[in-house]
Amino acid sequence: MRLENIVWDARDPRSLGRFWAGALDARPITDENDGFEARLTLSGDAFLDLCFQRVADPSSSPARLHPDLRGGADQREVVERLLGLGAAYADVGQGDVPWVVLADLEGNAFCVMEEREVYRDTGPIAALPLDSADPGRDARFWAEITGWVPGRGMPGAATLRHPSGAGPLLELCPEPEPKLGKNGLHLDVRREAGEGDPTERLVALGARRISEPGEYPWLQFVDPSGNEFCVLPAP
């Protein structure tokens, strides 16, 4: 399996998707009223797809996954460009910090980070912080299902990144509180050609299946900390 998608629940997928495609200079590949996708090339044949799916009532539960964007020496210019695309300043209780917190068109908070050496080769998304009840355990879980490898990141987080060294860090961060409801953003992994049903393997690793057989073309699970993810069929 490989990590393929970052998925946003959205009231207006086309509008929100076009915002994020513009913000990250990603190439649109699906542009429809009920679904928008854009591809962010990482390195060579490595990529992440940004997917926006229509839901009538997006989750209002505290966010457990969000993108941290690379600002670095150009942080102020990046912030101004995002504000021009429709972002707004947001207060999530961050206090006096060197990064800038913004919200997208549907109120999803994200950060524009200051200069950090660990973000040097990440591209426009510096990191994907994901709340975890046990960061070490969950890093082992996500490494097993994505093929990503340990890397350097935020103190206190367990960090993975693509084996090429390109693309964002996946940071498993100590959760401020247990999960309360459905995540508004989630990750998808895709099976490789010839790979069978991974349910037994994933359950053995600590996941729990939350979709019924045949309910969708993909399989839905939660990781050991309750964060939703999907397993897509082989290409």
C-alpha positions in Angstrom: 0.0 0.0 0.0 1.0 3.6 -0.5 -0.2 6.9 0.9 -2.1 8.6 -1.9 -4.8 11.1 -0.8 -5.4 13.9 1.6 -9.2 14.2 1.8 -11.3 17.2 2.9 -15.0 17.0 3.6 -16.6 20.0 2.0 -19.8 21.8 1.5 -18.5 23.2 -1.8 -15.8 20.8 -3.1 -15.1 22.8 -6.2 -14.6 26.1 -4.4 -12.5 24.6 -1.6 -10.5 22.5 -4.0 -9.7 25.4 -6.3 -8.5 27.3 -3.2 -6.1 24.5 -2.2 -4.9 23.8 -5.7 -4.0 27.5 -6.0 -2.5 27.6 -2.6 -0.2 24.6 -3.3 0.3 25.0 -7.0 -1.3 21.6 -7.5 -2.6 20.4 -10.9 -6.4 19.8 -11.1 -7.3 16.4 -12.3 -11.1 16.2 -11.5 -13.2 19.4 -11.4 -16.9 18.6 -10.7 -19.6 20.0 -8.4 -19.5 17.0 -6.1 -15.8 16.3 -6.2 -12.6 18.0 -6.9 -9.1 16.5 -7.1 -5.7 18.0 -7.7 -2.3 16.3 -7.9 0.7 17.6 -5.9 3.9 16.1 -7.4 6.5 15.3 -4.7 9.5 13.8 -6.6 9.8 11.6 -9.7 6.7 9.4 -9.7 5.8 10.2 -6.0 2.7 12.3 -5.6 -0.2 13.2 -3.2 -3.7 13.8 -4.5 -5.8 16.5 -2.7 -9.4 15.3 -2.7 -12.5 17.3 -1.8 -15.8 15.4 -1.3 -19.2 16.9 -0.8 -20.9 16.3 2.6 -24.1 18.0 3.7 -22.8 18.7 7.2 -19.0 18.7 7.7 -17.8 17.7 11.1 -17.5 20.3 13.8 -15.3 18.1 16.0 -11.8 19.4 16.9 -9.5 18.9 14.0 -7.0 16.1 14.4 -5.3 16.4 11.0 -4.3 19.6 9.2 -1.6 20.7 6.7 1.3 22.9 7.9 2.5 24.9 4.9 6.2 25.8 4.3 6.7 29.5 4.7 10.3 29.8 5.8 12.1 33.0 4.8 9.1 33.8 2.6 6.5 33.3 5.4 5.0 36.8 5.1 4.7 36.6 1.3 3.1 33.2 1.5 0.6 34.4 4.1 -0.3 37.4 2.0 -0.8 35.2 -1.1 -3.1 32.9 0.8 -5.1 35.8 2.2 -5.5 37.0 -1.4 -6.9 33.6 -2.3 -9.6 33.9 0.4 -8.0 32.6 3.6 -8.5 34.4 6.8 -6.5 34.7 10.1 -7.6 32.2 12.7 -7.3 31.9 16.5 -7.1 28.3 17.8 -5.5 29.3 21.1 -2.0 29.3 19.6 -0.8 32.4 21.6 2.5 34.0 20.6 4.1 31.5 18.2 6.4 31.9 15.2 4.0 30.3 12.8 0.8 31.9 11.4 -2.6 30.2 11.7 -5.1 30.7 8.9 -8.4 29.2 7.9 -9.5 28.1 4.5 -12.8 29.0 2.8 -14.7 26.6 5.0 -13.0 27.4 8.2 -10.5 24.6 8.3 -7.4 25.9 10.2 -3.9 25.4 8.9 -0.5 26.8 9.6 2.2 28.6 7.6 5.4 27.7 9.3 8.6 29.6 10.0 12.0 28.6 8.8 13.0 25.1 10.0 15.7 22.9 8.7 13.5 19.8 8.7 11.2 21.4 6.2 14.0 22.2 3.6 12.9 19.6 1.0 9.3 19.1 1.7 7.7 21.2 -1.0 4.7 23.4 -0.2 3.2 21.2 2.5 5.8 21.0 5.2 4.0 18.6 7.5 0.8 16.7 8.2 0.3 16.7 12.0 -2.1 13.9 13.1 -3.3 13.6 16.7 -2.4 10.3 18.3 -3.0 8.6 21.7 0.4 6.9 21.3 2.7 8.5 18.7 5.3 5.8 18.7 2.7 3.1 18.3 0.8 5.0 15.6 4.1 5.8 13.7 4.8 2.1 13.5 1.3 1.5 12.2 1.4 4.2 9.5 5.0 3.2 8.5 3.7 -0.4 8.0 0.8 0.7 5.7 2.5 3.5 3.7 6.1 2.4 3.4 7.1 5.8 4.8 10.2 5.8 7.0 11.2 7.5 10.3 12.5 11.1 10.0 13.3 14.2 12.1 10.4 16.4 13.0 8.8 18.3 15.9 10.0 17.5 19.4 7.5 15.1 21.0 6.1 13.8 17.7 7.0 10.6 16.0 7.8 11.5 12.4 7.6 9.7 9.1 8.4 10.8 5.5 8.4 9.3 2.0 11.5 7.1 1.5 12.6 9.5 -1.3 13.1 12.2 1.3 10.7 14.5 -0.7 7.2 15.7 0.4 5.7 16.5 3.7 6.4 15.0 7.1 3.7 12.9 8.7 3.9 13.8 12.3 2.1 11.7 14.9 1.5 14.2 17.7 0.3 13.6 21.3 -3.4 14.3 21.2 -4.7 17.1 23.5 -7.9 15.1 24.1 -9.4 11.8 23.0 -11.2 11.8 19.6 -14.7 13.1 19.8 -16.2 12.8 16.4 -15.5 12.2 12.7 -12.4 13.9 11.3 -13.0 16.6 8.7 -9.7 15.6 7.0 -8.4 12.1 6.5 -5.8 10.1 4.6 -6.3 7.4 2.0 -3.9 4.6 1.1 -4.0 2.6 -2.1 -3.4 -1.1 -2.6 -0.7 -2.1 -5.0 -1.5 -4.2 -8.1 -2.1 -7.8 -7.0 -2.5 -6.9 -3.3 -5.5 -8.7 -1.7 -7.9 -7.6 1.0 -5.7 -6.1 3.8 -8.4 -6.3 6.5 -6.8 -9.1 8.5 -3.4 -7.5 8.4 -4.7 -4.1 9.4 -6.7 -5.4 12.3 -3.7 -7.3 13.5 -1.8 -4.0 13.4 -4.5 -2.3 15.6 -6.9 -0.9 13.0 -10.7 -1.4 13.1 -12.9 -1.7 10.0 -15.9 0.6 10.0 -17.5 -0.2 6.6 -19.4 -3.3 5.6 -18.1 -5.6 2.8 -19.2 -4.3 -0.5 -20.6 -1.1 1.0 -18.1 1.1 -1.0 -15.5 0.4 -3.7 -13.0 1.2 -1.0 -12.6 0.0 2.6 -13.0 2.2 5.6 -11.0 1.9 8.8 -9.9 3.8 11.9 -6.3 3.6 13.0 -5.3 2.6 16.6 -6.2 6.2 17.8 -9.5 6.3 16.0 -8.5 8.4 13.0 -10.4 7.5 9.9 -8.6 6.3 6.7 -9.6 4.5 3.6 -8.0 1.7 1.6 -8.5 2.3 -2.1 -8.6 -0.6 -4.6 -5.5 -1.4 -6.7 -5.1 0.7 -9.8 
